[in-house]
Amino acid sequence: MNSISISRSLRRLERLQRLHSTTLSQQYRCFSCSIRNQHETTKPPTSSSQSANYTHFGFETVAENLKQGKVAEVFSSVASSYDTMNDLMSLGIHRLWKDHFVRSLDPGINPILFSAPTSSPSTSSPAASSPSTPQGLNILDIAGGTGDVAFRMLDYASRIHNDSTTRVTVADINPEMLAAGRKRAASSPYSRANRLSFVEANAETLTTVPSSSVDLYTVAFGIRNFTNIPKALDEAYRVLKPGGVFACLEFSKVNNEAFNWAYKRWSFSAIPIIGQLVAGDRDSYQYLVESIERFPDQATFARMIQNAGFELPAKVGELGGGYEDLSGGIACIHKGVKPLEDTK
Amino acid sequence: PTYEGHVPLTSIERTALAVGSGVMAYFNPRRADLIALFGETTAQPFFINRLRNAMLKSPTGRRILRDRPRITSTSLSLPYLASLPTNTVGHTYYEWLEREKVSPDTRSAVRYIDDEECAYVMQRYRESHDFYHALTGLPTVREGEVALKCFEFANTGLPMTGLSVFNVFTLKAQERERFWGTYGPWAVRNGACSDDVINVYWEEEMETDVDELRTRLGIEKPPDLRDIRKQEREKRK
């Protein structure tokens, strides 16, 4: 071989190596690659054997202490167009999910029956003639952001149960989302009546919420963004009263193969495009669909809830398995009850 | 992906983005990111390649492609530009930045063009757009932008620039008359006959006299649109 062909083959080799290294090291976010990522067994260093320093941020791998900040960036940038984008991405179906979620929880008390006596009980039955104030439920809506679920619960309690004492505290880690929620609350009667408050809090360390003080803990489409889900579940267990209900509405795995194919195409192609056109931000929506991909499936998550000490409506694997699929598994409602006696 | 931030698109995705961004940008031309997106999704495969080849045909264009200079607020020293004599390209650009209250950083990165070199050509075009404003003296009001886009279409051939001219139908009647009567013909005449503005190495032309550059490229300065608009406003009062 003469020198020209040697240098040519060396150049070819170098080009091949460069191509090889870029295709392997970069995970990129086009649709087919997202599918390929699902099936890939070799993943970047997030194996459980290593110390928990890294976690997933969509399909990227980030240091655990950075994930919170990155999620914060995503939600700060989507906050202003959050509600519009939800309608566009789910074609309005998210409203049906949230309505069903609230209806199935049936929040609110019957103000005539459930009242605490203001004066000391008389010798006859406690619910006798003495005037009393109804004590409504104390609902904590985590990652409640713009208040979709909170408003629905208050409306439901007020209209269906005539309950004007149940109150909701919306907790969110992101101030921009809370600001959007407060703006909506200003045009509702609830904030003036002191039934709705917005606090900035991290679901993994709810320092401002005392233990055993919450009747109903809800989290809708928030838990998949948490850095440490078991920790958040433990906090939920702590703040709930014995007999209190934990309810989670979250994206999950679609059971049907054909429907799943269409769903994935919509998620990975259409949603980032809508994000680019409407919100001017493709990357945040790419993160959102990837985080859905990364969230554990129904049975796994139900077991996580069980491990935190909650009792599920059914055994995992039986009778619907302790959760309720919506829209074929696109969304799922998980519920749990904190047992009356501490069996943990 | 062939470069950092590159997002390969399928043809359905590309069409959806092109149509969506075109329609939305027509009704809301303030969304510069949509206009940029429209440019990227409609430039392939033919038009951006043609522009890249036009760069390759010129010696300066070839140097730009080799050096790959970027125009950002860090690569240009604004105090230096302010210190230059009044009729230089650098000083005119600086004055124009001050008058229009914009900064060199307002351009988004190219993501949807597949060939890496063509992506740079598109980025260069996007970053040079402000210099074209300074070169022609057209203001950043809708009327001025439409005229400049017409000029760019005649000069670079990118579809987005040509399609942007449809925005003339959203202008007021008097502005439209001015476009069809003066600025449109000026744009077509000058864009077609002058040298390719994409081949101007702006970083080296900062100290050149503006009129000398215009003569070299073969561009005549159009009537000052800002003055005309100011006069009309005065008349109406």
HADDOCK unambig.tbl for C-alpha pairs under 7 A between the chains (distance, minus, plus):
assign (segid A and resid 30 and name CA) (segid B and resid 7 and name CA) 6.67 0.50 0.50
assign (segid A and resid 30 and name CA) (segid B and resid 8 and name CA) 6.41 0.50 0.50
assign (segid A and resid 269 and name CA) (segid B and resid 13 and name CA) 6.81 0.50 0.50
assign (segid A and resid 273 and name CA) (segid B and resid 17 and name CA) 6.64 0.50 0.50
assign (segid A and resid 277 and name CA) (segid B and resid 20 and name CA) 6.88 0.50 0.50
assign (segid A and resid 277 and name CA) (segid B and resid 21 and name CA) 6.32 0.50 0.50
assign (segid A and resid 277 and name CA) (segid B and resid 34 and name CA) 6.91 0.50 0.50
assign (segid A and resid 280 and name CA) (segid B and resid 33 and name CA) 6.87 0.50 0.50
